[in-house]
Amino acid sequence: MAIIDVTISQLSESVAEATLLNWKKKPGDTVTEDENLFEIETDKVILDVPSPADGILFEILVGDGGTVLANQVLARIDTEGKPAADSPAPATQEERNTVTQLPQPPATQGNGASAMPAAAKLMAETGLNASQIVGTGKEGRITKSDVLAAIAAGAEPASPIPPPAPKLRTVEAHLENPLITERPEQRVPMTRLRARIAERLLQSQATNAILTTFNEVNMQAVIDLRTRYKATFEKEHGVRLGIVSFFVKATVHALRKYPVLNASVEGRDIIYHGYFDIGIAVSSPRGLVVPILRNADQMSIAEIERKIADYTTKAKLGTLSIEELTGGTFSISNGGVFGSMLSTPIINPPQSAILGIHATTERAVVENSQIVIRPMNYLAMSYDHRIIDGKEAVLGLLAIKDALEDPTRLLLDL
């Protein structure tokens, strides 16, 4: 027997622990190198953990729902083992914690024959008894395969099959059928990601002096630019020309002018960052995630669009890495994709400011003493008033507005 340990090493320094979601194998199963054994959930992502070698999953030390740490031993694999048909699998840690140290004997049937636990369970479910089954296991024990063979041969239930447990009405069923008179409720534990989101939002509101300033931007210049070049852009770069990339460029332009918007607080110190890592809030099935555009000032519009498209796909599939979600000096939240007209975004700690963009809709505005219709977007910048004065916040937001209304400013650095 050659035993190797299964550990996790994917956790970064910023992630202290994770939750083991579910095992995809059970003790006694054959595993191959790089085959996914289980999933873990951190406060940022869900990760698949592969097998380090070929062999037999000999022992599971942490069951579903357990808390795990980096480099903790979670299971053991016998690299020289061979699967034994219907042999009892090694007990998991949970089973060892709930049973006595002595092994439990197989279930004994009425005719004296014993059945393995899986076989006894299946017999109870199908109404068969040991007198109808020929045991082929060690010392004549009945295995699950024996029960399945008896069922395939047409064995009739010798005892009444217990009725299935009544199904509880779910909240979803109640919503689908409003005629249901019950008043169902469901208590669902927060995922680690949702709990972390709640913790960080409360932390942000408790530690930052959050204030929000607003402005509106005429998006006509950006829309005209997209309309004129979108077909050529997509043909040349293989990605759609969107709106958010313009906001990223305009934001970096403003952060260069007002560096305190790109700073963070650490104790009694202000950390001014000489780089621009822009977090882009993305909705995923598990909640809001904020992957980072690193060195956004060095990225072209096409590179930004490709990266955002890649992050959006990964967020839907749950394949964002911890590194892609770590860091950031400023964030952009786009509630406009859901139709939001106005919001006050919450700062993403330890950052000191965040830009909220919203739905672009046609509105009546006054230009040169005339009422005209323009595609307008309300902008909101929340900032930490401890280090950012209203002047910097207002002028920073105005710089974003000016760059969007006249994109040539980005080329001329005006």
C-alpha positions as CSV (number, residue, x, y, z in Angstrom):
1,M,0.0,0.0,0.0
2,A,1.3,3.4,-1.0
3,I,-0.7,6.3,0.5
4,I,-0.5,9.9,-0.7
5,D,-2.3,12.9,0.8
6,V,-4.9,15.0,-0.9
7,T,-4.4,18.7,0.0
8,I,-5.4,22.1,-1.4
9,S,-2.8,24.7,-2.2
10,Q,-4.9,27.1,-4.4
11,L,-5.8,29.4,-1.5
12,S,-4.0,32.7,-1.7
13,E,-2.7,34.8,1.3
14,S,-6.0,36.8,1.3
15,V,-8.1,33.7,1.7
16,A,-7.9,32.1,5.1
17,E,-10.3,29.2,4.7
18,A,-12.8,27.6,2.3
19,T,-15.8,25.3,2.4
20,L,-15.7,21.9,0.9
21,L,-18.9,21.8,-1.1
22,N,-19.3,18.2,-2.3
23,W,-17.3,15.1,-3.0
24,K,-17.5,13.7,-6.5
25,K,-16.0,10.4,-5.4
26,K,-16.6,8.1,-2.5
27,P,-14.1,5.9,-0.6
28,G,-13.2,2.9,-2.6
29,D,-13.7,4.6,-6.0
30,T,-11.0,4.5,-8.6
31,V,-9.5,7.9,-9.3
32,T,-7.2,9.1,-12.0
33,E,-4.6,11.9,-11.9
34,D,-6.2,15.4,-12.6
35,E,-9.7,14.0,-12.2
36,N,-11.8,16.4,-10.2
37,L,-12.4,15.0,-6.7
38,F,-14.4,17.7,-5.0
39,E,-15.3,21.4,-5.1
40,I,-14.3,24.1,-2.6
41,E,-15.9,27.5,-2.2
42,T,-13.9,30.5,-1.0
43,D,-15.3,33.9,-0.3
44,K,-14.4,34.7,-3.9
45,V,-14.7,31.6,-6.2
46,I,-15.6,28.0,-6.5
47,L,-12.6,25.7,-7.3
48,D,-12.4,22.1,-8.5
49,V,-9.7,20.2,-6.7
50,P,-8.1,17.4,-8.9
51,S,-6.6,14.1,-7.8
52,P,-2.8,14.2,-7.4
53,A,-2.4,10.7,-8.7
54,D,-4.0,7.5,-10.0
55,G,-5.3,5.0,-7.5
56,I,-8.1,4.2,-5.1
57,L,-9.7,6.9,-2.8
58,F,-8.8,5.2,0.4
59,E,-10.1,7.7,3.0
60,I,-12.0,11.0,3.2
61,L,-11.1,13.1,6.2
62,V,-13.4,16.1,5.7
63,G,-16.9,15.6,4.5
64,D,-19.3,17.8,2.5
65,G,-19.8,21.2,4.2
66,G,-16.6,21.1,6.2
67,T,-14.2,24.0,6.6
68,V,-10.8,23.5,5.0
69,L,-7.5,25.3,5.2
70,A,-4.6,25.6,2.7
71,N,-2.3,22.5,2.8
72,Q,-4.7,20.6,5.1
73,V,-5.0,16.9,4.4
74,L,-8.5,16.2,3.2
75,A,-8.3,12.6,1.9
76,R,-5.8,9.8,1.2
77,I,-5.3,7.9,-2.0
78,D,-3.8,4.4,-2.3
79,T,-1.7,4.6,-5.5
80,E,-1.2,0.8,-5.5
81,G,-4.8,-0.2,-4.5
82,K,-7.2,-2.0,-6.7
83,P,-11.0,-1.8,-6.4
84,A,-12.6,-4.7,-4.6
85,A,-16.1,-5.5,-5.7
86,D,-18.6,-4.7,-3.0
87,S,-16.0,-4.5,-0.3
88,P,-16.8,-2.1,2.5
89,A,-15.3,1.3,1.9
90,P,-13.1,3.0,4.5
91,A,-15.1,5.2,6.8
92,T,-15.2,8.9,6.4
93,Q,-14.2,11.2,9.2
94,E,-17.8,12.0,9.9
95,E,-18.7,8.3,10.1
96,R,-15.7,7.7,12.5
97,N,-17.1,10.6,14.7
98,T,-20.5,9.0,15.0
99,V,-19.9,5.3,15.4
100,T,-18.0,3.2,17.9
101,Q,-14.5,2.1,17.3
102,L,-15.7,-1.5,16.6
103,P,-16.8,-2.2,13.1
104,Q,-20.6,-2.7,12.7
105,P,-21.7,-6.1,11.5
106,P,-23.6,-6.4,8.2
107,A,-27.4,-6.5,8.5
108,T,-28.7,-10.0,9.2
109,Q,-31.8,-11.1,7.4
110,G,-34.5,-13.5,8.6
111,N,-32.9,-16.6,7.1
112,G,-29.6,-16.0,8.8
113,A,-27.9,-14.5,5.7
114,S,-26.2,-11.2,6.1
115,A,-26.4,-8.2,3.7
116,M,-24.0,-5.4,3.2
117,P,-25.4,-2.0,4.2
118,A,-26.0,-0.8,0.6
119,A,-27.7,-4.1,-0.2
120,A,-29.9,-4.0,3.0
121,K,-31.0,-0.4,2.1
122,L,-32.0,-1.5,-1.4
123,M,-33.8,-4.5,-0.1
124,A,-35.8,-2.3,2.3
125,E,-36.7,0.0,-0.6
126,T,-37.8,-2.8,-2.9
127,G,-39.5,-5.0,-0.4
128,L,-37.3,-8.0,-1.0
129,N,-35.9,-10.3,1.7
130,A,-32.8,-12.5,1.9
131,S,-34.8,-15.7,1.1
132,Q,-35.2,-14.4,-2.4
133,I,-31.6,-13.5,-3.0
134,V,-28.5,-15.6,-3.4
135,G,-25.5,-14.0,-1.7
136,T,-22.2,-14.1,-3.6
137,G,-20.2,-12.0,-1.2
138,K,-17.7,-13.3,1.3
139,E,-19.2,-16.0,3.5
140,G,-22.4,-15.8,1.5
141,R,-23.1,-12.1,2.3
142,I,-25.6,-10.4,0.1
143,T,-24.2,-7.5,-2.0
144,K,-25.9,-4.7,-3.8
145,S,-25.2,-6.5,-7.1
146,D,-27.0,-9.6,-5.8
147,V,-30.1,-7.5,-5.0
148,L,-30.0,-5.9,-8.5
149,A,-29.6,-9.3,-10.1
150,A,-32.7,-10.6,-8.2
151,I,-34.7,-7.5,-9.3
152,A,-33.6,-8.1,-12.9
153,A,-34.7,-11.8,-12.6
154,G,-38.2,-10.6,-11.7
155,A,-38.3,-11.2,-7.9
156,E,-41.5,-9.9,-6.4
157,P,-41.6,-7.9,-3.2
158,A,-42.1,-10.2,-0.2
159,S,-43.2,-7.3,2.0
160,P,-45.1,-4.1,1.3
161,I,-42.9,-1.4,-0.2
162,P,-42.9,1.5,2.2
163,P,-44.7,4.6,0.8
164,P,-42.4,7.4,-0.2
165,A,-42.0,10.2,2.3
166,P,-44.4,13.1,1.6
167,K,-42.9,15.9,-0.4
168,L,-42.9,19.3,1.3
169,R,-44.3,22.2,-0.5
170,T,-41.4,24.5,-1.6
171,V,-41.5,28.2,-1.9
172,E,-40.9,27.8,-5.6
173,A,-43.9,25.5,-6.0
174,H,-46.1,27.9,-4.1
175,L,-45.0,30.8,-6.4
176,E,-45.7,28.7,-9.4
177,N,-49.2,27.7,-8.2
178,P,-50.8,30.6,-6.3
179,L,-53.8,28.3,-5.5
180,I,-51.7,26.4,-2.9
181,T,-53.1,27.4,0.5
182,E,-50.0,26.6,2.6
183,R,-47.6,29.3,3.7
184,P,-44.2,27.8,3.0
185,E,-40.9,29.1,4.2
186,Q,-37.3,28.0,3.4
187,R,-34.3,28.6,5.6
188,V,-31.2,28.6,3.3
189,P,-27.7,29.1,4.8
190,M,-25.7,31.9,3.1
191,T,-23.0,30.7,0.8
192,R,-19.5,31.7,1.8
193,L,-19.5,34.2,-1.0
194,R,-22.8,35.8,0.0
195,A,-21.7,35.9,3.6
196,R,-18.4,37.6,2.6
197,I,-20.3,40.1,0.5
198,A,-22.5,41.0,3.5
199,E,-19.5,41.3,5.7
200,R,-17.6,43.6,3.4
201,L,-20.5,45.8,2.8
202,L,-21.1,46.3,6.5
203,Q,-17.4,46.8,7.0
204,S,-17.4,49.5,4.2
205,Q,-20.3,51.4,5.8
206,A,-19.0,51.1,9.3
207,T,-15.4,52.2,8.5
208,N,-15.8,54.6,5.6
209,A,-17.3,58.1,5.7
210,I,-19.3,57.5,2.6
211,L,-20.7,60.4,0.6
212,T,-22.0,60.3,-3.0
213,T,-21.9,63.0,-5.7
214,F,-23.9,62.9,-8.9
215,N,-23.7,64.2,-12.4
216,E,-25.2,63.5,-15.8
217,V,-23.4,62.8,-19.1
218,N,-24.6,63.1,-22.7
219,M,-23.6,59.8,-24.3
220,Q,-24.2,61.0,-27.9
221,A,-20.5,61.2,-28.8
222,V,-19.8,57.7,-27.5
223,I,-22.9,56.3,-29.2
224,D,-22.0,58.0,-32.5
225,L,-18.4,56.6,-32.2
226,R,-19.7,53.1,-31.6
227,T,-22.2,53.3,-34.4
228,R,-19.6,54.4,-36.9
229,Y,-16.9,51.9,-36.0
230,K,-18.6,48.9,-34.3
231,A,-18.6,46.7,-37.5
232,T,-15.0,47.5,-38.3
233,F,-13.9,47.2,-34.7
234,E,-15.5,43.7,-34.3
235,K,-14.0,42.5,-37.6
236,E,-10.6,43.8,-36.7
237,H,-10.5,42.8,-33.0
238,G,-13.0,39.9,-32.8
239,V,-14.9,41.4,-30.0
240,R,-17.9,43.8,-29.7
241,L,-17.4,47.4,-29.0
242,G,-19.3,48.1,-25.8
243,I,-19.8,51.0,-23.5
244,V,-18.0,50.1,-20.3
245,S,-14.6,50.3,-22.0
246,F,-15.2,54.0,-22.6
247,F,-16.0,54.4,-18.9
248,V,-12.8,52.6,-18.0
249,K,-10.7,54.9,-20.1
250,A,-12.5,58.0,-18.9
251,T,-12.1,56.8,-15.3
252,V,-8.3,56.3,-15.6
253,H,-8.2,59.7,-17.2
254,A,-9.8,61.2,-14.1
255,L,-7.7,59.2,-11.7
256,R,-4.6,60.6,-13.2
257,K,-5.8,64.1,-12.6
258,Y,-7.0,63.4,-9.0
259,P,-4.8,60.6,-7.6
260,V,-6.5,60.6,-4.2
261,L,-9.5,58.9,-5.9
262,N,-7.2,56.0,-6.6
263,A,-5.8,55.8,-3.1
264,S,-6.7,53.8,0.0
265,V,-6.5,54.1,3.7
266,E,-4.2,51.9,5.9
267,G,-4.4,52.8,9.5
268,R,-3.5,56.5,9.7
269,D,-1.7,56.4,6.3
270,I,-2.9,57.2,2.8
271,I,-1.6,54.8,0.2
272,Y,-1.3,56.5,-3.2
273,H,-1.2,53.8,-5.9
274,G,1.1,54.4,-9.0
275,Y,-1.0,52.0,-11.0
276,F,-4.6,51.7,-12.1
277,D,-6.3,48.3,-11.3
278,I,-10.0,48.8,-12.1
279,G,-12.5,46.4,-10.6
280,I,-15.5,45.7,-12.8
281,A,-18.6,44.6,-10.9
282,V,-20.1,41.5,-12.6
283,S,-23.2,39.6,-11.7
284,S,-22.9,35.8,-11.4
285,P,-25.3,33.1,-10.3
286,R,-23.6,33.1,-6.9
287,G,-23.7,36.9,-6.4
288,L,-21.7,40.0,-7.3
289,V,-18.1,39.5,-8.1
290,V,-15.5,42.2,-9.0
291,P,-12.7,40.9,-11.3
292,I,-9.8,43.3,-11.8
293,L,-8.5,45.0,-15.0
294,R,-4.9,45.2,-14.0
295,N,-2.9,48.1,-15.4
296,A,-6.0,49.4,-17.2
297,D,-4.1,52.5,-18.2
298,Q,-1.9,50.3,-20.4
299,M,-4.8,48.5,-22.1
300,S,-6.4,49.4,-25.4
301,I,-10.2,49.6,-25.9
302,A,-10.1,46.2,-27.6
303,E,-8.1,44.7,-24.8
304,I,-10.5,46.0,-22.2
305,E,-13.5,44.7,-24.2
306,R,-11.9,41.2,-24.5
307,K,-11.1,41.1,-20.8
308,I,-14.6,42.2,-19.7
309,A,-16.1,39.6,-22.1
310,D,-13.8,36.9,-20.7
311,Y,-14.7,37.9,-17.1
312,T,-18.4,37.9,-17.8
313,T,-18.2,34.3,-19.2
314,K,-16.1,33.1,-16.3
315,A,-18.5,34.7,-13.8
316,K,-21.4,32.8,-15.3
317,L,-19.5,29.5,-15.3
318,G,-18.0,30.1,-11.9
319,T,-14.4,29.7,-13.2
320,L,-12.9,33.0,-12.1
321,S,-9.6,32.5,-10.2
322,I,-8.7,34.0,-6.9
323,E,-6.0,36.1,-8.5
324,E,-8.5,37.6,-10.9
325,L,-10.6,38.8,-8.0
326,T,-7.9,40.1,-5.7
327,G,-6.7,43.7,-5.5
328,G,-8.1,46.7,-7.3
329,T,-7.6,50.4,-6.6
330,F,-11.0,51.7,-7.9
331,S,-14.3,50.0,-9.0
332,I,-17.0,50.6,-11.6
333,S,-20.5,49.2,-11.0
334,N,-22.9,49.1,-14.0
335,G,-26.5,49.0,-12.7
336,G,-27.6,50.2,-16.1
337,V,-27.5,46.6,-17.5
338,F,-30.5,45.9,-15.3
339,G,-32.3,49.2,-16.1
340,S,-31.2,51.2,-13.0
341,M,-31.7,54.9,-13.4
342,L,-29.8,56.0,-10.2
343,S,-28.0,54.4,-7.3
344,T,-25.5,55.1,-4.5
345,P,-22.8,52.4,-4.9
346,I,-21.0,51.2,-1.8
347,I,-17.2,51.4,-1.7
348,N,-15.3,48.2,-2.1
349,P,-12.7,48.1,0.8
350,P,-9.9,49.0,1.0
351,Q,-10.6,51.3,-2.0
352,S,-11.7,54.8,-1.4
353,A,-14.1,55.5,-4.3
354,I,-16.4,53.7,-6.8
355,L,-18.2,54.9,-9.9
356,G,-21.8,53.9,-10.5
357,I,-23.1,54.0,-14.1
358,H,-26.7,53.6,-15.1
359,A,-29.1,53.1,-18.0
360,T,-28.7,55.4,-20.9
361,T,-32.1,56.8,-21.9
362,E,-33.4,59.6,-24.0
363,R,-34.3,62.7,-22.0
364,A,-35.2,66.3,-22.6
365,V,-32.3,68.5,-21.9
366,V,-31.5,72.2,-22.5
367,E,-28.8,73.1,-25.0
368,N,-28.2,76.6,-26.2
369,S,-31.5,77.7,-24.7
370,Q,-33.3,75.0,-26.7
371,I,-35.0,71.8,-25.4
372,V,-33.6,68.8,-27.2
373,I,-33.6,65.0,-26.8
374,R,-30.3,63.4,-25.8
375,P,-29.2,60.0,-24.6
376,M,-28.4,60.8,-21.0
377,N,-26.7,58.7,-18.3
378,Y,-26.7,59.6,-14.6
379,L,-23.3,59.1,-13.0
380,A,-22.7,58.5,-9.2
381,M,-19.4,58.5,-7.4
382,S,-19.3,57.3,-3.8
383,Y,-16.1,58.3,-2.0
384,D,-14.5,58.1,1.5
385,H,-14.8,61.6,2.9
386,R,-12.0,60.8,5.4
387,I,-9.4,61.3,2.7
388,I,-11.3,62.7,-0.3
389,D,-12.8,66.1,-0.2
390,G,-15.9,67.1,-2.1
391,K,-13.8,69.2,-4.4
392,E,-11.7,66.2,-5.7
393,A,-14.8,64.0,-6.0
394,V,-16.9,66.5,-7.9
395,L,-14.0,67.5,-10.2
396,G,-13.1,63.8,-10.7
397,L,-16.6,63.0,-11.8
398,L,-16.7,66.1,-14.0
399,A,-13.5,64.9,-15.7
400,I,-15.2,61.5,-16.4
401,K,-18.2,63.4,-17.8
402,D,-16.0,65.6,-20.0
403,A,-14.0,62.7,-21.4
404,L,-17.2,60.8,-22.4
405,E,-18.9,63.8,-24.0
406,D,-15.7,64.6,-26.0
407,P,-13.6,61.4,-26.3
408,T,-10.8,63.3,-28.1
409,R,-9.8,64.5,-24.7
410,L,-8.6,61.0,-24.0
411,L,-6.3,61.2,-27.0
412,L,-5.0,64.6,-26.2
413,D,-4.9,64.0,-22.4
414,L,-6.9,67.1,-21.7
